[in-house]
Every structure is written in structure tokens, then in C-alpha cells.
Amino acid sequence: MDISVIVLGILLAAVVIKSIFNIITTLANVLWLGKYKSAVQSPRLASDKKLFLLLPVYLEQKLIRRVIEDYYNLIKDKDNVFLIIITTGKETDNLTNSESTFNIAKDTIDNLRAKNILIIHYPHNGGSMPEQLNYAAQEIIKYYGVDNIWFFTLNIDSKYNEQAFGDIINLVNSKEKIYQHSAFFLSNFNCFKGWGRLFLQAAAIFQSRWTIVHEIKRYRVNASGKFFSKYQLAHAVGHGLLIPVNIFRKYCFPVDEIIEDSPFGYLLRCEGYIINPVQNIETADSPHSFLEHVKQKYTWSFGPMGYLKYFRKYRNNFKAGYNSNKFKVLVLTAQGLLSAISWQLSSWVFLYLIAGLFYVGNILASIIISALVLYTVDYIISMLYFKKAGFISLSAKSLVLLYLSLWAVILIHSLPANYALLSILLKRIGLKQNITKFKTEHLK
């Protein structure tokens, strides 16, 4: 038998098995999301607790005034809930005072006369978002201590209404746990214009579907309490993370990595902490151009590629935890590496299968087409859920065009990750000095 046919058969089997698993996972998680009931009224935070909303900002002059005003409406009557705007010297060292996010934020806070909105300025140049968050956390701990204090991390495009914010208050009032709000990247879905609109909408669906199929699945398995749950990898994202301070201060976000979510979640899971899912889903922006999409995927792909490094750091710095849970740590590491390999190869697998349509017989070609269609069933389920739940608004015709555009996103998904891997290799042999972490741009 021709070796190419054998390879084709193996790849087809892998795609079919993965597709069936993804469909089952998608249906289960969509049903779980459908059971969500938000807080009927805006609850009060228990008087002995304090909640700090941490918002790191950099070059956010377009959005900061509106964002502060929106959060002020949520917390203005809550004396023990604080919004902390974390500015950075990386910005103010390169702009005049009148242009800086710091001064716009300060002016907005002064105009509102908001006593529970504060600015903590990270004074150093070159600081990353994790460094801003860690610095602000240390300053808060110095002043307020750690007893009954919680942090909730935000991004500039994080959006919460009064009911969603009430759910966060209820979580803080309940038990001392780590919670992670997942995100659907659909808040600007209907704002895209021009010839690239369908691609950008498909990219938003692609990433939001990943939230359902992979991210939420990880958190739910992680928190299920079943035997295998302790072996489930999960990540802890720098926005939407609700965490007690006495846990956060032990670890903090890693500042020497390009992406914080993979290494921080890996560390927490290796240490035995459960990262609990939240049915209240955060909405966030999707990239507003093809170039922004590529840059975001390039930056994000460094997270999964670092698991061998995370493993070595954990083994060397947390020897007691490693020695007592070697098997679990190895399983978590293997999951992360498999995720990285999948990202590197997935587009090439589908390109190979599509190419196979042109050199195989009709029967095998029909099998390939069926496998490709099967692979997209969970995308269809996700799209229909997003439409029914009110996250997107599309006609039946637009849904068909969007489905076809999804294949463009799927087929280039690996390319930014491939370039990221190449960047790492070039840096190691001395042909590249630094690896750039691109900042996601947000429009008004």
C-alpha cells in the first residue's frame, strides 16, 4: 500500500476521533452555559471583605475615560470595592503629560470625585502587563494586608453589566476559591466593515468556539472532583481571574514569559489549586484587521510552546511539590506540549487532506470531504449558540458565508505559530536578538 495513503488514513482517523470528541464537548458545554442564571439584584459585598478590580493600561487614551465611567457606575455605592487603574512608566516616559493614559485617567477620576477608584503607577520603563499587576498587588498588600481581600483582573475591553458584576460579588461572598471567567471575542462582531469583514467575523467565531470546546472543558473537568480531574491542565488568564490575595501573593504572574496564562495556570495546577469555571461569560474584542489577527495569534502561540520551560522552572523552584506529585506534573506538561504540537501542525494536516482530494479516487475523496465537514460541526453548533444567546446577529445567508470563511481561518491558524517557533530557533542560534510581544489594539 502506498505510504501516502497510509498517512492519509491515519490523519483521517485522527480528525474523525477529534471531531466526535469536540462535538460531544461542545454540546455538553453549551447545555451547561444555557443553565446560567445571573444575579436578580445587585448584592452587597460582605463588610469584612474587600475586592480590588485590577486594570493594567498602556496607551489606552481612546478608551480609558469611558471604561472608568462604566466601572464607576457599577461600584460607586460600594465602599469596599475598588477599581485600580495601573499605569506604567513605559508610556509616560515617552509621551507628554497631557497625552498620557495616566493624566486622562486622573482627570476622569477627579471629575467623578470617585473615592474608590485609584491609580497605581508602575514607575519603570519596559514593564509588561504581569509586572504591572504584580506591582499593584504588592502595593495593595502593603496598605491593606491580605485578610479577606480578593483581586479581579480586567482588560481594557472587559465588559460587565450590573448583573454580571453581581455574580462576581456573590462568588467573593461564598467560598475562597480561584475562579476564571472565560471570554467570547464577539463584542465588536457586528462592527467589522469592508472586504475583510467575513474573515474577521470568522476569526472571532474561531476563537470563541475555542473557549467553549477547550477552555471551558478544561475548567469544568478541573473542578469536577473526579479521579482524573487532578490531571487536567488549565490556564489562568490575566483578565477575568478572580483570586484570593493570600493565594496570589505566593506565586504572582510570571514576568519572564511572553504570555502569562499558560505558565501561571500550569503552576497553580501543579500546586494542586483548582481553577473553577464561571457560567457568566465575559465579552471581549476580536482583532479589527487581518494583521492584528496574525499578530495576536503569533503572541498567544508562545504560551503552549513554553511547557518544557515551565516544567524545568517548577522542578527547580518548587522541589517539594514536584517530588510529591511527579506523575501529575509530567501529565500536565505532556498536555501542554500536545496543545503546542496541535497548533503547529493543524493547518498543515487540513491542507494535506484537501490536497488529497486531487490524487485519490472518488470513494476516498468522499471520505475526506465527510471528515472535513464533521470537523466543523462543533463550529456550527457554537455559531448557532452565539446567535441564539444574542452574542451575534446574522441572517441565514450570512451564516453560510461565515461558515465558508471559517476555513480560511482554519487553514492559516498554524502559520503565526510556525513563525513564532522560527523566532525562538533564530534567537537560540543568535540570528535574532529579541522576540516581540505585540500589544492588541482596541478601537473605540
PAGU-751170 format. One record per residue (C-alpha): x, y, z; residue in one letter. Coordinates in pm, 1 decimal, always signed. Layout:
BEGIN
X_Y_Z_A
...
END
This chain:
BEGIN
+0.0_+0.0_+0.0_M
+124.2_+349.6_-87.8_D
+273.1_+525.3_+214.3_I
+78.8_+842.8_+129.3_S
-248.9_+651.7_+154.5_V
-145.5_+513.8_+494.3_I
-61.7_+865.3_+616.7_V
-390.7_+989.6_+477.1_L
-579.2_+715.9_+660.9_G
-407.7_+791.7_+991.4_I
-480.9_+1162.9_+959.3_L
-843.6_+1097.2_+867.1_L
-888.4_+872.4_+1169.0_A
-734.5_+1137.2_+1394.9_A
-961.4_+1410.3_+1252.9_V
-1274.2_+1196.2_+1291.9_V
-1193.5_+1097.9_+1651.6_I
-1110.5_+1456.3_+1746.6_K
-1425.3_+1582.9_+1571.1_S
-1653.6_+1344.1_+1760.4_I
-1489.8_+1437.0_+2089.9_F
-1525.5_+1808.8_+2011.8_N
-1891.8_+1772.5_+1917.7_I
-1972.1_+1593.6_+2244.5_I
-1775.7_+1852.8_+2442.6_T
-1943.9_+2143.8_+2263.5_T
-2294.7_+2010.7_+2326.1_L
-2218.0_+1946.7_+2692.9_A
-2071.0_+2291.7_+2747.4_N
-2344.2_+2472.9_+2554.4_V
-2603.1_+2298.5_+2774.0_L
-2402.5_+2399.6_+3083.0_W
-2385.0_+2760.5_+2967.0_L
-2757.7_+2756.1_+2897.1_G
-2826.9_+2685.7_+3264.5_K
-2668.8_+3016.1_+3369.3_Y
-2889.3_+3245.6_+3576.1_K
-2748.5_+3585.9_+3665.6_S
-2798.9_+3766.3_+3994.7_A
-3153.0_+3900.9_+4024.3_V
-3035.4_+4206.6_+4211.0_Q
-2707.7_+4378.3_+4281.5_S
-2576.0_+4219.3_+4601.7_P
-2356.0_+4385.2_+4861.2_R
-2005.7_+4264.3_+4928.9_L
-1970.4_+4132.2_+5284.4_A
-1844.6_+4411.3_+5510.2_S
-1535.2_+4215.9_+5618.7_D
-1416.4_+4164.2_+5259.4_K
-1251.4_+4388.9_+5002.6_K
-1248.7_+4341.9_+4626.1_L
-990.2_+4511.3_+4404.5_F
-1052.7_+4529.8_+4030.8_L
-708.8_+4545.8_+3868.5_L
-693.6_+4714.1_+3527.1_L
-344.3_+4743.2_+3374.8_P
-333.3_+5002.7_+3094.9_V
-84.4_+5109.1_+2832.5_Y
-159.3_+5354.5_+2551.5_L
-533.4_+5335.7_+2617.4_E
-612.7_+5706.7_+2575.7_Q
-904.1_+5631.0_+2342.1_K
-1086.6_+5406.8_+2586.9_L
-981.6_+5485.3_+2942.5_I
-1231.9_+5763.6_+3013.4_R
-1532.7_+5557.1_+2904.7_R
-1407.6_+5245.1_+3083.2_V
-1360.8_+5430.9_+3412.7_I
-1707.6_+5582.4_+3384.2_E
-1862.2_+5242.1_+3311.5_D
-1699.5_+5076.6_+3613.2_Y
-1777.5_+5374.9_+3833.6_Y
-2146.9_+5314.6_+3768.0_N
-2100.3_+4959.8_+3896.9_L
-1903.4_+5037.9_+4213.9_I
-1992.8_+5395.0_+4314.8_K
-2213.3_+5280.0_+4604.3_D
-1977.6_+5001.9_+4718.6_K
-1725.2_+5129.8_+4971.8_D
-1527.2_+4806.6_+4987.3_N
-1494.5_+4754.7_+4610.6_V
-1210.9_+4941.8_+4439.4_F
-1112.0_+4993.3_+4077.4_L
-733.3_+5016.6_+4046.5_I
-601.4_+5173.0_+3725.2_I
-242.5_+5051.6_+3679.7_I
-47.9_+5286.0_+3455.3_T
+313.8_+5237.2_+3351.5_T
+631.2_+5436.7_+3308.8_G
+674.3_+5268.4_+2972.9_K
+409.2_+5508.1_+2848.3_E
+467.4_+5826.5_+3048.4_T
+840.8_+5823.9_+2977.2_D
+766.6_+5856.7_+2606.4_N
+469.7_+6095.3_+2599.2_L
+397.7_+6442.8_+2719.2_T
+185.6_+6452.8_+3033.5_N
-125.4_+6575.2_+2854.6_S
-116.4_+6275.7_+2619.3_E
-77.9_+6000.3_+2876.3_S
-335.1_+5748.1_+2990.1_T
-233.9_+5840.0_+3345.3_F
-344.5_+6201.8_+3311.8_N
-666.7_+6121.5_+3129.8_I
-748.6_+5865.3_+3399.8_A
-663.5_+6108.2_+3678.3_K
-875.1_+6381.6_+3520.2_D
-1169.3_+6141.7_+3484.4_T
-1143.1_+6023.3_+3845.5_I
-1123.3_+6383.1_+3972.3_D
-1429.9_+6484.1_+3771.7_N
-1626.9_+6189.0_+3906.4_L
-1500.0_+6256.2_+4260.1_R
-1463.4_+5881.7_+4287.2_A
-1314.3_+5776.7_+4619.7_K
-1293.2_+5407.9_+4533.8_N
-1112.1_+5447.6_+4201.4_I
-737.1_+5474.0_+4245.7_L
-430.1_+5491.4_+4024.7_I
-121.3_+5285.2_+4097.6_I
+164.4_+5385.7_+3871.2_H
+422.3_+5123.7_+3782.4_Y
+726.0_+5352.4_+3775.9_P
+959.2_+5157.0_+3550.0_H
+1004.6_+5162.9_+3175.9_N
+960.0_+4839.3_+2982.9_G
+712.5_+4679.0_+3223.3_G
+474.2_+4413.4_+3094.5_S
+113.4_+4359.8_+3197.6_M
+211.6_+4087.9_+3453.4_P
+467.3_+4325.2_+3604.2_E
+202.8_+4595.1_+3635.3_Q
-37.4_+4353.4_+3803.6_L
+225.6_+4217.0_+4042.5_N
+344.2_+4565.4_+4138.1_Y
-9.1_+4685.6_+4206.6_A
-80.5_+4372.9_+4412.0_A
+226.9_+4434.4_+4625.6_Q
+126.6_+4796.7_+4686.8_E
-227.1_+4694.5_+4785.3_I
-96.8_+4425.1_+5021.2_I
+137.6_+4678.2_+5186.0_K
-154.5_+4903.2_+5267.2_Y
-447.3_+4663.9_+5318.7_Y
-284.0_+4333.2_+5414.5_G
-417.2_+4002.0_+5283.2_V
-709.3_+3905.4_+5506.5_D
-1039.1_+3871.8_+5318.0_N
-903.5_+4052.1_+5012.7_I
-967.8_+3944.2_+4654.8_W
-825.8_+4051.4_+4319.6_F
-1024.9_+4051.8_+3997.6_F
-816.7_+4114.5_+3686.0_T
-953.0_+4313.8_+3393.9_L
-853.0_+4401.3_+3042.1_N
-940.4_+4732.7_+2878.9_I
-1207.0_+4561.6_+2665.7_D
-1357.0_+4355.0_+2950.5_S
-1727.4_+4428.2_+2971.4_K
-1952.6_+4357.1_+3272.0_Y
-2304.3_+4480.9_+3332.8_N
-2466.5_+4516.0_+3674.5_E
-2599.8_+4160.1_+3680.7_Q
-2266.5_+4009.0_+3575.3_A
-2086.2_+4217.1_+3834.5_F
-2337.1_+4098.7_+4094.4_G
-2234.2_+3741.9_+4016.8_D
-1873.0_+3833.0_+4092.0_I
-1976.4_+3979.1_+4427.7_I
-2164.9_+3658.5_+4507.3_N
-1855.7_+3448.9_+4431.3_L
-1644.2_+3658.4_+4668.1_V
-1913.8_+3628.4_+4935.2_N
-1928.1_+3249.2_+4902.9_S
-1607.0_+3047.4_+4928.4_K
-1237.8_+3118.5_+4898.4_E
-1165.9_+2971.5_+4559.0_K
-997.0_+3065.2_+4232.9_I
-1244.8_+3146.3_+3956.1_Y
-1175.0_+3211.8_+3589.0_Q
-1417.4_+3399.9_+3366.7_H
-1380.9_+3280.6_+3009.4_S
-1434.6_+3519.3_+2720.0_A
-1621.6_+3521.2_+2391.9_F
-1445.9_+3755.4_+2149.7_F
-1766.0_+3884.9_+1999.3_L
-1828.6_+4232.3_+2143.4_S
-1723.7_+4401.7_+1816.8_N
-1855.4_+4123.5_+1590.5_F
-2108.2_+4341.1_+1406.3_N
-1869.0_+4638.1_+1374.6_C
-1642.5_+4493.7_+1105.9_F
-1665.4_+4658.8_+765.6_K
-1518.7_+4619.4_+418.8_G
-1385.5_+4328.4_+219.7_W
-1228.4_+4156.6_+519.8_G
-1545.2_+4158.0_+730.4_R
-1627.3_+3789.4_+687.5_L
-1272.8_+3677.4_+766.3_F
-1262.2_+3887.2_+1085.5_L
-1603.3_+3760.9_+1193.0_Q
-1493.1_+3403.9_+1122.8_A
-1179.1_+3464.5_+1330.9_A
-1397.4_+3587.1_+1617.9_A
-1610.6_+3272.3_+1590.8_I
-1298.0_+3054.7_+1571.9_F
-1154.0_+3192.7_+1895.8_Q
-1489.0_+3199.1_+2079.1_S
-1554.5_+2840.6_+1974.6_R
-1213.3_+2751.8_+2122.7_W
-1339.5_+2894.8_+2451.7_T
-1632.4_+2652.5_+2450.1_I
-1457.1_+2341.6_+2321.7_V
-1125.5_+2365.4_+2503.1_H
-1108.1_+2634.1_+2770.3_E
-1440.7_+2575.1_+2944.2_I
-1392.0_+2199.8_+2912.2_K
-1059.7_+2225.4_+3095.0_R
-1205.1_+2426.7_+3381.4_Y
-1509.1_+2202.7_+3417.0_R
-1301.9_+1883.5_+3423.1_V
-1054.1_+2053.3_+3657.9_N
-1335.9_+2131.4_+3904.5_A
-1537.9_+1810.5_+3859.5_S
-1386.3_+1629.8_+4158.7_G
-1348.6_+1308.3_+3956.8_K
-1037.6_+1092.5_+3982.6_F
-890.8_+1224.7_+3657.7_F
-969.6_+1590.0_+3735.2_S
-639.0_+1643.9_+3915.0_K
-459.0_+1563.0_+3589.4_Y
-645.9_+1826.7_+3385.6_Q
-435.1_+2118.4_+3271.0_L
-589.5_+2467.0_+3281.3_A
-462.3_+2817.9_+3233.8_H
-513.5_+3132.9_+3440.1_A
-569.3_+3438.1_+3222.6_V
-463.9_+3790.1_+3314.2_G
-821.1_+3910.8_+3271.3_H
-1132.9_+3760.1_+3422.7_G
-933.9_+3593.2_+3701.7_L
-1088.2_+3614.8_+4048.2_L
-833.8_+3505.0_+4307.0_I
-788.5_+3541.3_+4684.8_P
-486.2_+3755.4_+4764.8_V
-336.6_+3503.7_+5006.6_N
-305.4_+3261.8_+4712.5_I
-193.8_+3518.4_+4457.3_F
+89.4_+3654.1_+4672.2_R
+250.1_+3308.1_+4691.6_K
+300.9_+3288.1_+4316.8_Y
+216.1_+3608.2_+4120.5_C
+208.3_+3627.0_+3743.7_F
+531.0_+3518.0_+3571.8_P
+713.5_+3823.5_+3439.7_V
+976.4_+3647.0_+3228.0_D
+731.7_+3489.6_+2982.5_E
+569.0_+3640.9_+2674.5_I
+226.9_+3507.5_+2774.9_I
+117.2_+3478.3_+3137.9_E
-186.1_+3249.3_+3120.2_D
-21.4_+2916.3_+3036.8_S
+266.0_+2928.2_+3291.5_P
+50.7_+3071.8_+3571.2_F
-224.5_+2814.9_+3523.7_G
+34.7_+2538.5_+3499.0_Y
+194.3_+2649.9_+3826.2_L
-139.3_+2666.7_+4008.3_L
-242.7_+2323.5_+3880.0_R
+93.3_+2167.1_+3970.5_C
+48.6_+2309.2_+4319.8_E
-293.7_+2145.6_+4344.2_G
-518.2_+2450.7_+4312.0_Y
-849.7_+2417.0_+4130.5_I
-936.5_+2687.7_+3877.6_I
-1314.9_+2695.6_+3881.7_N
-1525.3_+2782.0_+3575.2_P
-1782.7_+3061.2_+3576.0_V
-2100.3_+3042.4_+3368.1_Q
-2108.3_+3418.9_+3332.4_N
-1900.4_+3469.9_+3017.2_I
-1700.5_+3787.5_+2963.6_E
-1727.1_+3952.8_+2622.8_T
-1416.3_+4095.9_+2464.2_A
-1299.9_+4238.3_+2132.2_D
-1164.9_+4037.5_+1843.4_S
-881.1_+4180.8_+1628.5_P
-1004.7_+4452.4_+1392.4_H
-775.6_+4372.3_+1096.9_S
-604.3_+4075.4_+936.2_F
-265.5_+4199.4_+1054.8_L
-391.6_+4235.0_+1413.8_E
-531.2_+3880.7_+1394.2_H
-194.5_+3741.9_+1284.5_V
-3.1_+3937.8_+1549.4_K
-239.8_+3820.6_+1824.2_Q
-210.4_+3454.7_+1722.6_K
+167.6_+3490.5_+1697.1_Y
+186.6_+3629.2_+2051.3_T
-58.4_+3380.3_+2201.3_W
+120.0_+3080.6_+2048.6_S
+423.3_+3133.1_+2273.2_F
+215.9_+3016.2_+2571.8_G
+177.3_+2649.3_+2468.5_P
+531.9_+2633.2_+2329.9_M
+683.2_+2701.2_+2672.0_G
+574.8_+2395.1_+2869.6_Y
+919.7_+2234.8_+2883.3_L
+1049.8_+2561.9_+3025.6_K
+761.0_+2580.0_+3274.4_Y
+837.3_+2221.4_+3376.2_F
+1204.6_+2296.0_+3442.7_R
+1119.9_+2607.3_+3642.6_K
+866.6_+2419.2_+3854.6_Y
+1101.2_+2126.7_+3912.6_R
+1382.2_+2360.4_+4019.7_N
+1183.9_+2616.3_+4222.8_N
+910.6_+2401.3_+4380.1_F
+1103.4_+2085.2_+4462.7_K
+867.3_+1967.0_+4737.0_A
+563.2_+1993.0_+4511.0_G
+747.5_+1826.6_+4224.1_Y
+882.8_+1537.9_+4430.3_N
+542.8_+1459.9_+4581.3_S
+349.2_+1483.5_+4252.6_N
+592.2_+1389.1_+3976.1_K
+340.3_+1188.6_+3773.5_F
+78.0_+1464.9_+3780.8_K
+334.1_+1728.8_+3681.8_V
+450.2_+1514.0_+3389.4_L
+91.1_+1458.1_+3272.1_V
+15.9_+1830.9_+3288.5_L
+336.0_+1904.4_+3096.4_T
+251.2_+1648.4_+2828.9_A
-93.4_+1802.9_+2779.0_Q
+62.1_+2143.7_+2725.3_G
+312.8_+2008.5_+2474.4_L
+39.8_+1826.7_+2281.1_L
-150.9_+2155.1_+2259.7_S
+159.1_+2324.2_+2117.3_A
+212.3_+2046.0_+1861.7_I
-152.7_+2063.0_+1756.5_S
-126.9_+2438.3_+1699.1_W
+190.6_+2396.1_+1493.1_Q
+50.4_+2121.2_+1269.8_L
-329.2_+2154.3_+1246.0_S
-342.9_+2377.0_+936.7_S
-89.8_+2159.4_+754.3_W
-294.0_+1848.4_+828.5_V
-602.9_+2004.2_+671.8_F
-406.1_+2134.3_+373.9_L
-271.5_+1781.7_+321.2_Y
-621.7_+1635.2_+336.5_L
-756.4_+1893.5_+92.5_I
-464.2_+1826.0_-142.2_A
-550.4_+1457.2_-118.3_G
-880.8_+1526.4_-289.9_L
-689.3_+1573.7_-615.5_F
-498.5_+1244.5_-622.7_Y
-730.6_+984.9_-464.2_V
-1031.8_+803.3_-600.4_G
-1391.6_+912.9_-561.6_N
-1462.4_+693.0_-257.9_I
-1165.5_+817.8_-57.3_L
-1234.0_+1174.8_-169.7_A
-1588.1_+1141.9_-32.1_S
-1445.5_+1017.4_+298.2_I
-1208.7_+1316.1_+314.1_I
-1491.7_+1562.0_+248.3_I
-1707.9_+1392.6_+511.2_S
-1426.4_+1412.9_+767.1_A
-1370.2_+1782.5_+692.1_L
-1740.3_+1858.2_+729.4_V
-1756.1_+1653.9_+1050.8_L
-1467.4_+1857.5_+1189.8_Y
-1668.9_+2178.5_+1152.4_T
-1987.8_+2052.2_+1319.8_V
-1882.6_+2192.0_+1657.8_D
-1817.1_+2528.8_+1487.2_Y
-2174.0_+2522.4_+1355.3_I
-2312.7_+2434.4_+1699.1_I
-2111.2_+2719.5_+1850.5_S
-2229.6_+2970.0_+1588.2_M
-2591.4_+2874.5_+1642.9_L
-2544.2_+2909.0_+2018.2_Y
-2384.7_+3253.3_+1980.7_F
-2677.4_+3362.8_+1762.5_K
-2943.7_+3221.4_+1992.9_K
-2779.4_+3366.4_+2304.3_A
-2766.4_+3711.3_+2144.1_G
-2388.2_+3742.6_+2112.4_F
-2409.9_+3785.6_+1733.7_I
-2671.7_+3890.9_+1483.4_S
-2664.6_+3720.4_+1143.3_L
-2901.4_+3617.7_+865.9_S
-2913.4_+3259.1_+741.4_A
-2724.3_+3365.0_+426.5_K
-2453.5_+3531.5_+633.5_S
-2416.0_+3218.4_+845.7_L
-2341.8_+3014.7_+531.8_V
-2083.3_+3267.0_+410.4_L
-1933.5_+3279.9_+758.3_L
-1902.9_+2901.0_+764.9_Y
-1709.6_+2907.4_+437.4_L
-1486.2_+3187.1_+568.9_S
-1403.0_+2976.7_+872.7_L
-1194.4_+2752.6_+651.8_W
-968.8_+3044.5_+563.4_A
-907.7_+3095.9_+937.5_V
-852.8_+2724.1_+998.8_I
-606.1_+2690.9_+712.2_L
-380.0_+2976.9_+827.4_I
-413.5_+2906.3_+1201.9_H
-74.0_+2737.6_+1227.2_S
+123.4_+2997.8_+1030.8_L
+167.1_+3258.7_+1309.9_P
+265.5_+2977.0_+1548.7_A
+513.0_+2842.5_+1292.1_N
+673.1_+3187.5_+1267.7_Y
+681.9_+3214.1_+1648.1_A
+865.4_+2881.0_+1665.4_L
+1106.0_+3001.4_+1397.2_L
+1167.4_+3317.8_+1601.4_S
+1261.3_+3105.6_+1904.2_I
+1501.0_+2894.5_+1698.6_L
+1663.1_+3201.3_+1539.7_L
+1706.7_+3359.0_+1882.3_K
+1874.3_+3046.1_+2017.3_R
+2132.4_+3039.6_+1738.6_I
+2195.7_+3411.6_+1768.3_G
+2030.9_+3530.8_+1446.2_L
+1752.4_+3713.7_+1628.8_K
+1804.7_+3931.0_+1935.6_Q
+1458.7_+3979.9_+2085.2_N
+1113.3_+3832.7_+2045.7_I
+840.8_+4094.1_+2015.9_T
+519.4_+4069.6_+2212.4_K
+259.5_+4261.1_+2015.7_F
+6.4_+4472.9_+2200.0_K
-353.1_+4410.6_+2097.4_T
-501.1_+4732.9_+1964.8_E
-852.4_+4831.2_+2072.0_H
-1070.6_+5076.9_+1884.3_L
-1342.1_+5299.6_+2028.1_K
END
